[in-house]
Amino acid sequence: MCQTGHTVDLRQAVLARNDDSARELRAALTARGTVAVNLLSSPGSGKTALLEAELGLARRRGIAVAALTADLATENDALRLARSGAPVKQVLTDGLCHLEARMLAGHLDGWLAQDCRLLFVENVGNLVCPASYDLGESLRVVLASVTEGEDKPLKYPTAFGLANLVLVTKADLAAAAEFDEAAFLANVQRVNPGVEVVPTSARTGDGVGALLDRALAVLAGAAPHRPVMAAGYGEDAGHAHAEHAPAGHSHAVPGTP
């Protein structure tokens, strides 16, 4: 379907407004000593299982963490994540295919504890719409399971191209799924040269803790990987949306704190 100039202008206006809100939220979180981690993946990638394991590990290590999980319907993910003992909040988007920065800020206001050091945001299961929206995160992580195919990075170049870190999930199923790790790594590097790729398995525990360690490094002042695709998109280039990314849908939400 062809896009009119008016549609493109509206899309860019929506994304520009979101970027402004994301910068405000990132500054507010940084001022209070909190790092936000935005987790993106397609449905069924094992994102919730891995996040539950990471939250449990953080709790055992005495790290103040929290998780906000977004879904179109049901509170199933929040109930699972709450088993870790970390504070968890479920956001039901009522059909919206992604979170936006102002929406996230509104849900954090009055809920996020002042001593929280790491906030994990489990975005809606979707590699299209969420990729275009900066949530004020300091670390953007894309997850892909071994069952999804080696060409995933090429099919969703914006999602993978703007990632600071890529996690491969369900690595224990790689042989059964005939997953070609070399091909997957090559495809990731085509869209995001230099990004780190870490294999994980929530079932066996392999790789669990990598996400937590990378987030803690950013909290300590380490600079995350800067994607080539992000260059040239303003002061927060490491988090900005890509110019030709899909627009998704706009949604009226409360203002930032």
KOLVEXVO-992704 format. One line per 10 residues: number of its first residue (from 1); for each residue x, y, z of C-alpha. Coordinates in nm, 4 decimals, always signed. Each point is the difference from the previous one (the first is absolute). Example, Ala and Ser with C-alpha at 12.3 -4.5 7.8 and 13.67 -1.06 7.14 Angstrom:
1> +1.2300 -0.4500 +0.7800  +0.1370 +0.3440 -0.0660
***
This chain:
1> +0.0000 +0.0000 +0.0000  +0.1354 +0.3407 -0.0976  +0.0521 +0.2599 +0.2700  -0.0996 +0.3604 -0.0538  +0.2217 +0.2880 +0.1034  -0.2506 +0.0829 +0.2739  +0.0251 -0.3528 +0.1453  +0.3801 +0.0097 +0.0027  +0.0007 +0.3437 +0.1633  -0.2418 -0.1191 +0.2682
11> +0.2131 -0.3064 +0.0676  +0.3135 +0.2082 +0.0410  -0.1838 +0.2412 +0.2299  -0.1164 -0.2871 +0.2233  +0.3512 -0.1465 +0.0178  +0.1577 +0.3408 +0.0641  -0.2416 +0.0624 +0.2871  +0.0831 -0.3417 +0.1424  +0.3741 +0.0715 -0.0260  -0.0466 +0.3208 +0.1996
21> -0.1873 -0.1906 +0.2709  +0.2655 -0.2736 -0.0008  +0.2788 +0.2520 +0.0548  -0.1886 +0.1476 +0.2954  -0.0630 -0.3418 +0.1525  +0.3590 -0.1157 -0.0510  +0.1290 +0.3166 +0.1687  -0.2395 -0.0508 +0.2927  +0.1012 -0.3657 +0.0430  +0.3698 +0.0839 -0.0270
31> -0.0355 +0.2719 +0.2637  -0.1403 -0.2521 +0.2461  +0.2611 -0.2639 -0.0839  -0.2249 -0.2395 -0.1917  +0.0836 -0.1764 -0.3260  -0.2920 -0.1067 -0.2176  +0.0394 -0.3068 -0.2215  -0.2387 -0.0370 -0.2947  -0.0553 -0.3642 -0.1010  -0.1363 -0.0668 -0.3491
41> -0.0849 -0.3307 -0.1651  -0.2672 -0.1784 -0.1968  -0.2676 -0.1989 +0.1869  +0.1142 -0.3335 +0.1412  +0.3699 +0.0843 +0.0029  +0.0411 -0.0939 +0.3659  +0.0452 +0.3602 +0.1092  -0.2125 -0.0353 +0.3139  +0.1719 -0.3209 +0.1128  +0.3445 +0.1536 -0.0379
51> -0.1041 +0.3225 +0.1722  -0.1449 -0.1960 +0.2941  +0.3354 -0.1736 +0.0412  +0.1923 +0.3293 -0.0223  -0.2261 +0.1675 +0.2562  +0.0393 -0.2920 +0.2390  +0.3768 +0.0186 -0.0342  -0.0042 +0.3746 +0.0644  -0.2053 -0.0495 +0.3134  +0.2384 -0.2653 +0.1292
61> +0.2872 +0.2409 -0.0586  -0.1767 +0.2758 +0.1904  -0.0507 +0.2275 -0.3006  -0.3092 +0.2223 +0.0051  -0.1854 -0.0815 -0.3224  -0.3513 +0.0326 -0.1373  -0.1801 -0.1144 -0.3131  -0.2823 +0.1454 -0.2042  -0.1511 -0.2325 -0.2561  -0.2318 +0.1003 -0.2841
71> -0.2467 -0.2209 -0.1801  -0.3128 +0.0343 -0.2104  -0.2027 -0.1989 +0.2543  +0.0343 -0.2170 +0.3146  +0.2289 +0.0414 +0.2988  +0.1694 -0.3366 -0.0530  +0.3476 +0.1445 -0.0473  -0.0196 +0.2144 +0.3132  -0.1093 -0.2993 +0.2069  +0.2983 -0.1982 -0.1263
81> +0.2492 +0.2813 +0.0577  -0.1355 +0.0644 +0.3505  +0.1236 -0.3451 +0.1016  +0.3498 +0.1504 +0.0017  -0.0924 +0.2197 +0.2963  +0.0705 +0.3211 -0.1924  -0.2597 +0.2799 -0.0249  -0.1958 -0.0576 -0.3224  -0.2652 +0.2028 -0.1791  -0.2164 -0.1181 -0.2897
91> -0.1043 +0.2467 -0.2700  -0.2877 -0.1040 -0.2253  +0.0208 +0.1918 -0.3276  -0.3533 -0.0855 -0.1182  +0.1167 -0.0837 -0.3492  +0.2851 +0.2496 -0.0331  +0.2986 -0.1850 -0.1471  +0.2723 +0.1854 +0.1931  +0.0813 +0.2180 +0.2985  +0.0798 +0.3701 -0.0326
101> +0.2157 +0.2139 +0.2265  -0.2839 +0.2110 +0.1428  -0.2026 -0.3131 +0.0687  +0.2920 -0.1588 +0.1839  +0.0660 +0.3151 +0.2024  -0.3630 +0.0140 +0.1066  +0.0099 -0.3571 +0.1292  +0.3264 +0.0558 +0.1865  -0.1213 +0.3136 +0.1768  -0.0857 -0.0913 +0.3595
111> +0.0929 -0.3675 -0.0480  +0.3738 -0.0267 -0.0629  +0.1903 -0.0086 +0.3304  +0.2578 +0.2718 +0.0477  +0.2748 -0.2532 +0.0748  -0.0614 -0.2042 -0.3184  +0.3263 -0.0273 -0.1915  -0.1118 -0.2093 -0.2989  -0.3385 +0.0184 -0.1712  -0.0696 -0.2731 -0.2535
121> -0.2756 +0.0827 -0.2491  -0.1433 -0.3021 -0.1805  -0.1457 +0.1570 -0.3122  -0.2950 -0.1374 -0.1951  +0.0951 -0.3148 -0.1922  +0.0650 +0.1562 -0.3392  +0.3150 +0.0835 -0.1977  -0.1608 +0.2646 -0.2208  -0.1805 +0.2793 +0.1875  +0.2081 +0.0027 +0.3222
131> +0.3238 +0.0374 -0.1967  -0.0937 +0.3565 -0.0984  -0.0681 +0.1264 +0.3522  +0.2679 +0.1127 +0.2429  -0.1288 -0.0591 +0.3546  +0.2694 +0.1978 +0.1778  +0.2054 -0.3156 +0.0435  +0.3751 -0.0054 +0.0451  +0.0284 -0.3550 -0.1327  -0.2049 -0.1460 -0.2850
141> +0.0066 -0.3786 -0.0227  -0.1461 -0.2127 -0.2794  -0.0661 -0.3688 +0.0610  -0.0454 -0.2740 -0.2598  -0.0521 -0.3695 +0.0650  +0.1788 -0.2738 -0.1927  -0.3391 -0.1173 -0.1286  -0.0679 +0.3241 -0.1892  +0.2530 -0.0424 -0.2797  +0.3389 +0.1436 -0.0847
151> -0.1382 +0.2718 -0.2298  -0.1895 +0.1832 +0.2764  +0.2493 +0.2917 +0.0110  -0.0407 +0.0545 -0.3749  -0.3793 -0.0103 +0.0209  -0.0068 +0.2514 +0.2863  +0.3031 +0.2243 -0.0630  -0.1271 +0.2945 +0.2048  -0.0508 -0.2080 +0.3148  +0.3356 -0.1742 -0.0259
161> +0.1778 +0.2991 -0.1500  -0.0714 +0.2261 +0.2974  +0.0776 -0.2591 +0.2698  +0.2753 +0.0567 +0.2550  +0.0010 -0.3725 +0.0756  -0.1463 -0.3122 -0.1642  -0.0950 -0.3089 +0.2007  -0.0657 -0.3385 -0.1587  -0.2565 -0.1895 +0.2077  -0.0860 -0.3699 +0.0317
171> +0.3579 -0.0889 -0.0930  -0.0562 -0.3490 +0.1419  -0.2290 -0.0669 -0.2982  +0.2541 +0.1086 -0.2625  +0.0850 -0.3503 -0.1186  -0.3636 -0.1127 -0.0181  -0.0925 +0.3162 -0.1907  +0.3024 -0.0405 -0.2303  +0.0958 +0.3565 +0.0881  +0.2919 +0.1296 -0.2067
181> +0.1781 +0.2188 +0.2539  +0.2648 +0.1209 -0.2443  -0.2639 +0.1155 -0.2480  -0.1957 +0.1779 +0.2712  +0.3099 +0.1795 +0.1302  +0.0935 +0.1062 -0.3515  -0.3482 +0.1407 -0.0588  +0.0087 +0.1916 +0.3292  +0.3341 +0.1532 -0.0944  -0.1350 +0.1032 -0.3408
191> -0.2594 +0.2273 +0.1604  +0.1873 +0.0898 +0.3208  +0.3784 -0.0371 -0.0297  +0.1769 -0.0569 +0.3301  -0.3049 -0.0709 +0.2157  +0.0478 -0.2715 +0.2619  -0.2052 -0.3187 -0.0409  -0.0439 -0.2268 +0.3039  -0.1612 -0.3484 -0.0079  -0.2288 -0.0757 +0.2954
201> -0.2294 -0.2682 +0.1329  -0.2413 +0.0692 +0.2825  -0.0615 -0.3747 +0.0323  +0.3631 -0.1051 +0.0512  +0.1267 +0.3281 +0.1458  +0.2634 +0.0461 -0.2703  +0.0607 +0.3686 -0.0609  -0.2326 +0.1077 +0.2815  +0.1576 +0.3027 +0.1652  +0.1413 +0.1468 -0.3215
211> -0.2880 +0.2449 -0.0308  +0.0310 +0.1014 +0.3640  +0.3761 +0.0455 -0.0305  -0.0303 +0.2178 -0.3117  -0.2654 +0.2160 +0.1671  +0.2133 +0.0390 +0.3132  +0.2953 +0.1041 -0.2157  -0.2086 +0.2797 -0.1521  -0.1132 +0.0976 +0.3505  +0.3674 +0.0249 +0.0973
221> +0.0678 +0.2360 -0.2894  +0.1031 -0.2290 -0.2853  -0.1107 +0.1178 -0.3423  -0.2216 -0.2538 -0.1792  +0.0690 -0.1047 -0.3571  -0.0883 +0.2813 -0.2403  -0.1816 -0.1386 -0.3065  +0.1113 +0.1354 -0.3371  -0.3658 +0.0386 -0.0997  -0.0535 +0.2447 +0.2871
231> +0.2626 +0.2471 -0.1259  -0.1333 +0.3354 -0.1086  -0.3262 -0.0022 +0.1923  +0.0598 +0.2748 +0.2547  +0.1549 +0.0216 +0.3446  -0.1418 -0.3340 +0.1152  +0.1064 -0.1773 -0.3185  +0.0550 -0.3274 +0.1809  -0.3684 -0.0126 +0.0841  -0.1680 +0.1899 -0.2844
241> -0.2430 -0.1562 -0.2446  +0.1018 -0.0757 -0.3562  -0.1285 +0.2438 -0.2598  -0.1778 -0.2621 -0.2078  -0.1266 -0.2166 +0.2862  -0.3682 -0.1016 +0.0076  -0.2263 +0.2497 +0.1677  -0.2216 -0.2169 +0.2167  -0.2871 +0.1863 +0.1658  -0.0227 +0.3130 +0.2111
251> -0.1686 -0.0022 +0.3380  -0.0896 +0.2752 +0.2461  +0.1757 -0.0622 +0.3327  +0.0718 +0.1862 +0.3231  +0.2871 +0.2462 +0.0089  +0.3433 -0.0783 +0.1319  +0.0685 +0.0396 +0.3746
***
